[in-house]
Amino acid sequence: MTYIDGFVIPVKKSRVAAYKKMAQWGKRVWMKHGALGYYECIGHDMKGMPGCGTFKTLARLKPGETVFFSFVIYRSKAHRDAVNRRVMKEMQKAGKTWDMPFNPRRMAYAGFKTLVQG
């Protein structure tokens, strides 16, 4: 079973292009260092389902914001840890810094063990 790093990230609509540029760089670097998949998904149909919460509520979106649901796929937690070490080392070596297109304090992140996979 795979292991997933998952993110929910509120982003100002005016900053989506900057976020996409950062995400494209991230995809190249994570995939280069062994991630199995890298996804950045922007909110599209966020009405929700009856009786369920919405991503708008979960992310506490403000007017003029959208939300990204993003995830990176690995073989295992150990593989995730190894890939992330290599990515962080490359970022430090390159001196890569970003004018973050979102507020990191509002980002939610967790590692997930896959329970069912298809």
PyMOL commands that set and color helices and strands:
alter all, ss='L'
color gray80, all
select helices_A, chain A and resi 13-32+55-58+77-94+104-106
alter helices_A, ss='H'
color red, helices_A
select strands_A, chain A and resi 3-12+37-42+65-74+108-113
alter strands_A, ss='S'
color yellow, strands_A
deselect
rebuild
show_as cartoon
